[in-house]
């Protein structure tokens, strides 16, 4: 009898799942995957007679020559190159992933060489598990590249044997994976993000924190002088209080990472009187890393419009959109409101199109446009031109990324030059910006609605260009009048923000009065803020793309910490 009872207990113990030791999951975990590119390195182009060849990764490809343009495509790949020989240097772009600049310099007779260095796409998850007072376990799932954790709204974690579940507020299992206790690995599937991610424990110096779990005291240091166009000075040299600046950075690094809505800062730079005086990076970011600027790169479309007009391209603020896009004549039977639409209307988001990015249910917006690509390459410019009108041009500002993108296409159409070639020639090369990534659609069109990636020091330059009235280190890039109007509060957008030419305008409280500022702003905390009265430019990167810290630096750090550090000089 006893033997039978023992056998039954043994069998039951096999049938029942093992008791979960969820305490074993407490702590910080990290998973990371690397994606494109699969091709990078030295590119050599050689000319033999009238023919060109390209040597890439030890393989040789024929180069097509068409109207002075050199191009080739890698076999069985979407990656390709396009460039032109100008003053002995081949200036071009590498396509896929994104668009990256490439410069090939002379390396002997009829030979040019350079480096293809496209953006390395990564996807990272941090999982912070803590035990609550009631014995349950909270979970914070953080994703710095896309804020995917905020999208999933994870709040808790449970373990049942070797099964692990991430739950939302309603206690529904959003993600179900496994826990390998022997190897210390949590495996969680994210099909839309490339598959299964294997989480391993992360330490106190994790990039989940601004500067590690126990950052210590911050001590200011002057930015390094580089050959990138910036002159560096210490904060005291430009009338900023060192103690106040140190308090600013200390406030950021001491931020407790307790919630998905915790505001996070990836970079903070300050220039005053044209000198770079503060350069700090957080959460694993660094000086050379390209960061997504989201809609802040819309402001680059405005700069390109001004630069093209300054350079004498056949374009003006009053240029009719449909006339330019149709090659110089209006399409037949075009309705009067579309005939009246100008470049200036696109730059101020007063086009009158029935388009609204802030309305998820709108039949025309950025998301609807990008979804067109599910059925193959789509002409974004034509799609925008085909949108119906909702009001007269100039009547009202309505946020519409397809309109900003159409402005980029219009500039390229008027000049007869690809927009990125024009950006390189008129803005990037004169400002020593030689690394960036610009997005494009499956039809091969550069996208002007956002998503370009820049280094922080280069991102800051765009604000300094505007503060200088259109010049960079003495070189005129756009007219003073254009820079002034682009940054002016021309149209009300919200109760606090106004709009110029794809630049936002606002006011800050400073020493008992209001001072005006303007900025290029992008979702997640991307901003270049210009404060003319204080002769100051502030650039910041962030990762709150879907969470609550989107305006943390603009609305908290600048008015509460940086402005009090500044004396009027």
N, C-alpha and C positions, 0 to 999 in steps of 0.2 A: 504493500500500500504506500509506504513512505517513498519507495523507489518510483512508483507511478506519479506521485505528487511532484517529486523533484524533476522528473522528466517533463511533466506538464509545464512547470515553471521555466525550465530551460527553453522549451519550445515557445512559450509566450514571450520570453525575452528576445528571441530571435524575430518573432513576428512584429513586435512593437518597435517603432522608431527609437533611435537612441535619444536620450535626453539632451536637449540642445544646451550647450554652454555659450549662450549669447554674450556673456561677459568677455569671452575670448575675442569678440569682434570689436570691443571698445578700443578706440584710438583712431589714428589718421591713416588712411590708405590712399594709394595713388596708382593710376593706370594711364598709360600713354601709348599712342600709336602714331606712326609716321606714314605719310602718304606721298603723293607726288612731290618733287619730280623724279623721274627715273633716268633723266639725262641731264648732265651738267659737266662743266669742265672747259678745257681749252678749245677754242674754235679758230681754225686757220683757213683763210681764203686766199687762193693763189690764182694768178692770171697767166695763161699761156696763149699768146696771140690774142685772139678775140674771145677766148673761152675762159670761164672761171670754174673752179672746183672748190668744194668745202671739205675740210678734214675735221671730223668731229668724233672723238672717242676712238681714234684709230681707223675709222671708216671714211671712205671718200664718196662724195655725192656731187652730181652735176648742179651747177648754179645757173638759174635762168636770169637773163638780162632783158629788162623791158623798160624802155624809156629812162635808162639810167638807174633803175631799181634792180637790186640784186636779191634773189630769193631762192630758197630751197626748202624742201620738206623731208623729214626723216621717214623712210619707208615703214609702213605698218604702224604709224604713229600720228597723233594730231599735232606734235611739236613741229615748229617751223621757224624760219628766220626771214626777215625782210629788212633791207637797209639800202643806204645810198653812200657813194663815195663823195665826200665833201672836204676840200682843202687837205687832201692826203689821208683823211681818216674816214673809215666806214662807220657811219652812225646808223644803228638799226635797233630792232626789237626782236626778242625771242618770244614766241607765242606758245602757250601751254606749259605749265598752268599759269593763268593770267598773262599779262604782257610785261616783260622786263626789258630794260634798256641794255644794249650791248654796244660797246665801242671797240673797234678793231684798229689798232695802230700799226704803222709800217714796221715790218720786221725783215727788211731786205727788199731787193728789187721785185716788184709785182707780188708782194706777199704781205698780208695783214693778219694780225693775231690779237685775240682778246679772250675774255672769260665769260662763259654763259653761267649765270648764277641765279636761277629762278628761285622764287620763294619756296621754302620747305614747309609743306602743309602738315600740321600735327593736330591731334585731338587728345586732350588730357582730361581726366576726371580725378577729382579728389573726393574721398568719402570720409566724412568725420562722424564717428559713432560715439554717442555718450549715453550713460545710464541715467534715467530720470529718477526722481524721488519715489515714484510709484512702482519702480522695478521694470518699466518698459524702456525701450531704447530709441532715442532720437537719431535722425540721420540727416546730414547736410551733404548734398551732392553738388559739387561745384565744378563748373567747366569754363575755364578762362577764355577759350577761343570763341564759343558761341553761347555761353550761359545756358546750356542745355538742361542743367539741373533745375534752373528756375522754370523752364518750360514744363518739366515733368512734375514740379511741385511736390517733391519727395519730403516727407516729414518724419517717417519712422522706418525701422528695420526689424524684422523678425527672422528667427532661425528655427527650422524644423528638421532635425537631423542634419543632413548635408545640404539642405535646401535653404536658400536665403531669399527673402522677399523685401523689396523696397515699397513702402506704402505711402499713399497720399493722405491728405487730411481726412478723407472719408474712409480710411483704412482699407482702400482697394489696392491690390497688388499691381503696381505699375511696371515693375521689373522683377523677374524671377530668375535667379541664378543658383550657383552652388558655392559651397565653402569647403576647401580642401584643407582640413586642420593640420594634416601631416606636413604639407609643404607651405602652409600659411598663405594661401591664395584664395581670394574671392573672385569668382568669374561671373560677370554680368553681361548679358547680351544687349546691344544697342544696334539693331539691324539698320536703322537709318543713318548710323554713324560708322559703318564699316565692319560691324560684326561684334564678336565677343571681346571684352576688355578684361584682362587679368590684373586684379588689384593686389598690390603688396604693401606692406607697412612702410610708412614714410616717417622721417625723423623730425626733430625739433627745428631743423634748418629748412624745412619743406618750403617750396614756393607757394604753398597754400596760404602762408602768412605773408604779410607785407615785407618783413625782414626777419623771418624766423619767429619761432614761438616766444623766445625771450630775447628781444632785439637789443637791449641795453640802451645806453645813452648815445644819441646822435651828435656828431661833431661836424660842423660845416667845413667844406673844402671848396676852393675855387675850381670851376670847370677847367678841364685840360684844353690847352690851345692846340687846335688842329688846322690843317689846311683845307677848311671847308667854308671859308668866308666869314666865320664868326671870330671876333676879338673877345677874349674873356677877361673879366675883371672880378674882384671880390665884391661881395655885397656892400661893404662899407664904402667902396669907391664910387658907388652910384646912389648913396643915400638910403640904403636899406639897413635896418637894425639887425645885426647878426643874431642876437638872442631871440628876437621875434621870428626870424627865419628858421632857426634851430627848433623853436617851439612848433612851428608849422610842420616840419618834417617829423618831429617826435609824435605829434598828434596822429599823423598818418601811420607810422610804424607801430604805434601802440594800439591800433584799432583791433578789438577782439573779434575774431572770425567765428561768430556764434550762430549766424543765420545766413540763409541764401540771399537775404536782402541787405547784408552788410555792405556798405559802400567800399569799393576797392579802387586803388589808384595804381596804375602800372608805370607811369612816368610823370614827373613834374619838372618843368623848366621855366626859368624866368630870364627875360632880357630887359635891361633898362638903359636908356640913353644909347641904344644901339649895341650894347655889350651883353654877352651871355654871362650871367652871374650865378645861376643856380641850375644844376643838372643832376637829378636824382631818379633812380630806377628802382622798381619794386617787383616782387612776385616773379623773379626770374627774368624780367625784361632787361635789356641792355642797350648800349648805344648803337650797336650795329643791327639790332633786330628790327625788321619791318613790322609795323603794327597797323591793323585795320582801322581806318579813320571813318568808316561808314559814311554818313551823309555830309560830314565835314568836307569831303572831297568835292561836293557840289560847288563849294566856293572857288575851287580851282577852275571850274567852267567859267565863272565870272571873271577870274583873272585872265583866262585865255581870251575871252571876248575883248577885254580891255587891251591886252597885249596885241591882238590881231588888228584892232582898230588903230593903235599907236604905230604899228609896223606898216600901215598903209594898205592892208588887205581890203578888198572891195566889200566892206561891211560897216554898218553903223548901228546904233541903238534903234534907229527908226527903220531898219531894213525889214521888209515884210517877210514873215516866215514862209508863207506858201509860195511866194515869188522866188525866193532864194532856193528853196528845196525843190522847186520845179525847173531849175536851170535858168531862171531869169524872166519867166513869164508866169502869170497866174494860171492855174488850171481852169479850164472852161467851166462855167456855171458854178463857180465857187461862191458860197453864201457870203453876204457882206461882213458878218462878224469875223469870219476867218480871213477875209481880205484885209481887215483892219489890224490883225494880230502882228506884232513886231517882236524883234529880238528882246527889246526891253520888257515886254510883257512876259516872256519866258523867264527872264532873269529875276523878275519880281514876283513870280508865281501868280500873276494876274491874267493868265492867258484866256480865261473864260471856258476852258475845256471842262467837260463833265467828268472830272477826275479828282479823287480825294484819297490820298494815302492814309489819312487818319480815320477813314470810314471803312472798316473791314468788309462791309456789305456793298460797297460802291462797285458798280459794274466796270469801272475803269480806275485802276490804281497800279502801283508798282508790282504787287504780288500777282495780280491778274496778268500783267504783261510778261513777267518772267515765267509764268506757268504755260505760256504759249510754246515754250521750247520743248515741252513734253512730246509734242507732235512733230518736232524737227526744227531746223533753223527758222527764225522769225525775224523779219525786218522791224525792229523796234521803232525806227523813225517813221516808217509808213503807218504803222499801227497807231502811233500818236496823232499823226496827221488825219487819220480816219476817225478819230474820236469825235463824238457830237459835242456841240457847244451847249453850255448851261447858262451863260451870261455874257455880257459884252466884255471884251478885253479891257483891262484896267479898272473894272468895277470892284473887284474883291480879291484878296489873297486867299488861295486855297492850296494847301501843300500837295504838290504833284510832282513826284520824281520823274515820270515820263516826260514832263515838260522840260525839266532841267536837262534830261538826256537829249531831248530834241534840240535844245540850244547848242549842245556840243556837236551834234550832227550838222546843224546849220552853219556853225563856224567852219567846220571842215569842208562843207559843200561850197561856201563862198570863196574859200581860199584855194580850193582845188588840191588840198593837201590833207593826208590822213591826220585826224585830230592829235594823235599822240606824237607824230612827227612835228607838228606845229608846237605842241607843248614843250617838246625837247628843245626845239630851235629857239623859241621866244622866251621861255621861262626857265626850264630845268638846267640847261647847260650854262646860261649866264649866272645862275644862282648856285652852281656847283652841286646840283642834285643828280647824282649818277647811279643811285640805287632806289628802286621803287617797284611796285607791282600795280598794274592797272587792270581792272576787270573788263571782259568783253563777252558778248553773247555768242551763240552757236552760229550766227550769221557772220561772225568776224567783225562786228561793230564794237568799238570802244564804248564802254558804258559811263555816262556822265551823271548818273543818279547817286553814286556813292560806292564805297568799298575799296578805294585805292589804298595801298599800304605805303607808309613812309617811315623813315627813321625820325626820331623825335626832334633832333636838331634841325633837320630839313623841314619838318612840319612847322616849327617855330618861325622859320624864315618867311612863311607866307604872311603871318601877322606883321612882321617887321617891314615887309614890302609895303603893306597897306599903311602902316604908321608913318613910313617915310614918304608917303604921297606918291607911291608908284615907282620908287627907285630902290635898287639893291647895290650897296657899296658904290654909289655914285652913278650907276648905270640906269638909265630910264627904261622901264619895261612897260608901264602903262601911264597914261597921263594923270596929272594931279587931280584934274576935274573928275575923271572916271573913278579914281580911288576914293575921292571924297563922296561922290554920289553913291557908289556901291556900298559904302559903309554907313550911309545916312538912314535914319528911321523914316523911310518913305511911306510904308504902309503898316497899319496895325495888324498884328497876327494873333496875339493873345493879350490878356490884360497887362502883362509885363513886357512882352517881347514885340518889337517891330521888325520890319524886313527892308533890306535894301536890294542890292543885286546879289542874291544868294548868300548874303551875309546877314546875320541876326544883330539886333541892336537892343540894348537894355541900359538901365541906370543902376549905380551903386550908391549907397550912403557912404560919405567920406568926410570926416571932421565936421559934421553938422550940416552938410550940404549934399546935393546930388551931383554925381559926375557921370558922364556918358561913357559907355563901353560898347564895343561891337565884337562879334566873334563868328568863327566858322564852327559849327557844332554838329556832332554825329552821335547816334545812339550808342550807349554804353559808357559815356563819359569822355568822348573825344572832343577836344576843343582847343582852338587858338583864340585867346581873349586879348583884345587890344584896348588899352586904357590911355587915350591920347593925352589927357590932362596930366597924367603922371609919367608920360613917355615910357610906357611899360607894355610888354607883351608876355603873356603866360600861355604855355602849351601843356596839355595834359592828355594822357591816355588812360583808359579804364576798361573794365570788363563787365559792367553791369548792363549787358545788352537787353535783358528782359526783367531784371530785378530793380530794386528801388533806388539804387545809388547813382542813377544816370546823371544827375546834375550836381553831384556832391562838391566837386571842386569849384564850379561856377557859383553855386549858391551858398556854400558853407566855407570852404577853405579860403577863397579869395576875399570875401567881405570880412570874415572874422579873424583872419590871421595875416594874409599877405598885405592887404591895404593898410592896416594899422602899423605895419613895419615900414611903410614908405613915407618919407618926408617929401614935401613939394619942393622940387629943385629945378 
